[in-house]
Amino acid sequence: MTNPSHLLYTAEHEWIQLTPGADLPTEPVRVGLTTFALDALGDVVFVDLPEVGTEVTAGDACGEVESTKSVSDLYSPVTGTVGAVNQAIIDDPALIAADPYDAGWLFTVTPEATAKLLTSNEYEALLD
């Protein structure tokens, strides 16, 4: 299982499209679930995402992911404002697992501050 090196990760198995070591962008960036989380969840059947314009806080729950195995909270990796949600995965939740690091993104947020984020190597070490 490989996690793209150009993304940052949380211990709660979300990824965010931030470049390691770069300044916080002023434009919205994508947030998604890692393949590890998706393997643990099984088939995703429903997603409840934050609404556009919602202020989210790093480390706080901001939605839910329901699968055939369980319902899990979705945590925001950053503090900021939600800019968009991925309507395609709301219409077809299976798309999350089909392409988790591209078309299966969950929502975008304009980050103001981050939680503790991990590089791909640090995240993979956490999984061992």
Secondary structure, 3 states (H helix, E strand, C coil): CCCCCCCEECCCCEEECCCCCCCCCCCCEEEEECHHHHHHHCCEEEEECCCCCCEECCCCEEEEEEECCCEEEEECCEEEEEEEECHHHHHCCCHHHHCCCCCCCCEEEEEEEECCCECHHHHHHHHC
